[in-house]
């Protein structure tokens, strides 16, 4: 089972939980356009573990991962 297999309001559940625990990433995510949000969410689809998701969100919070 992929870590982000379950969805809640369009966000992969694992992504939403980890995003909510990282203020910098949450602020950056909230400033994205709809297209940019969809692009970021698409990048989470291959993430298979909580640790990998935490690392992904932490990196997004620091660097934006090339989005915005």
C-alpha atoms as one frame of an Amber mdcrd trajectory, in Angstrom:
protein
   0.000   0.000   0.000   1.355   3.403  -0.910   1.691   5.844   1.954  -0.500
   8.358   0.169  -3.120   5.974  -1.200  -6.063   7.398   0.759  -7.389  10.820
  -0.197  -9.126  13.501   1.818 -10.508  16.508  -0.059  -8.119  16.013  -2.962
  -4.957  15.713  -0.888  -3.221  12.409  -0.385  -3.843  11.629   3.286  -0.173
  11.082   4.169   0.805  14.301   2.431  -1.896  16.289   4.214  -0.918  14.970
   7.652   2.777  15.698   7.169   2.093  19.062   5.520  -0.033  20.123   8.494
   2.900  19.436  10.811   5.345  21.618   8.860   4.437  25.316   9.074   6.940
  26.471   6.429   5.689  23.892   3.940   2.045  24.630   4.762   2.577  28.362
   4.209   4.375  27.719   0.928   1.658  25.279  -0.212  -1.124  27.735   0.615
   0.529  30.384  -1.579   0.631  28.120  -4.659  -1.767  28.401  -7.553  -4.139
  25.501  -8.221  -1.913  24.274 -11.054   1.179  24.388  -8.835  -0.648  22.509
  -6.071  -1.670  19.816  -8.537   1.926  19.554  -9.764   3.225  19.148  -6.212
   0.550  16.582  -5.325   1.404  14.604  -8.471   4.985  14.357  -7.205   3.767
  12.614  -4.033   2.133   9.708  -5.851   5.235   7.538  -5.819   6.071   8.093
  -2.159   5.759   4.837  -0.243   6.779   5.538   3.366   6.145   8.076   6.117
   9.856   8.917   6.286  10.032   9.590   2.569   6.940  11.831   2.824   8.421
  13.765   5.764  11.625  14.311   3.785   9.685  15.414   0.707   7.603  17.927
   2.681  10.641  19.215   4.608  12.504  19.812   1.350   9.469  21.537  -0.152
   9.252  23.779   2.933  12.910  24.767   2.560  13.384  25.037  -1.181   9.993
  24.847  -2.859  11.250  21.925  -5.008  11.270  24.180  -8.052   7.623  25.167
  -7.638   6.974  28.907  -7.292
